[in-house]
């Protein structure tokens, strides 16, 4: 939550995976029940 770039890097990891895994994360949930 800090203002420096160091804080942004620490807060980016949790946000980056959400954006990068946003597709695979939301797909595995609504896909298993539909695929199965």
C-alpha positions as CSV (number, residue, x, y, z in Angstrom):
1,X,0.0,0.0,0.0
2,X,3.1,2.2,0.1
3,X,3.6,5.0,-2.4
4,X,7.2,4.1,-3.5
5,X,7.8,1.8,-6.6
6,X,8.8,-0.9,-4.1
7,X,5.3,-1.0,-2.7
8,X,3.7,-1.0,-6.2
9,X,5.8,-4.0,-7.2
10,X,4.5,-5.9,-4.2
11,X,0.9,-4.9,-4.9
12,X,1.3,-5.7,-8.6
13,X,1.9,-9.5,-8.1
14,X,-1.5,-10.0,-6.6
15,X,-3.1,-7.9,-9.3
16,X,-1.1,-9.2,-12.2
17,X,-2.0,-12.9,-11.6
18,X,-5.7,-11.9,-11.5
19,X,-5.4,-10.2,-14.9
20,X,-3.2,-12.9,-16.4
21,X,-5.1,-15.8,-14.8
22,X,-8.4,-13.9,-15.1
23,X,-9.3,-16.0,-18.1
24,X,-8.1,-19.4,-17.0
25,X,-9.3,-18.8,-13.4
26,X,-12.9,-18.0,-14.5
27,X,-12.9,-20.7,-17.2
28,X,-12.0,-23.7,-15.0
29,X,-14.9,-22.8,-12.7
30,X,-17.8,-22.5,-15.3
31,X,-16.1,-25.1,-17.5
32,X,-15.8,-28.2,-15.2
33,X,-19.6,-28.3,-14.6
34,X,-20.4,-27.7,-18.3
35,X,-17.7,-30.0,-19.7
36,X,-18.5,-32.7,-17.2
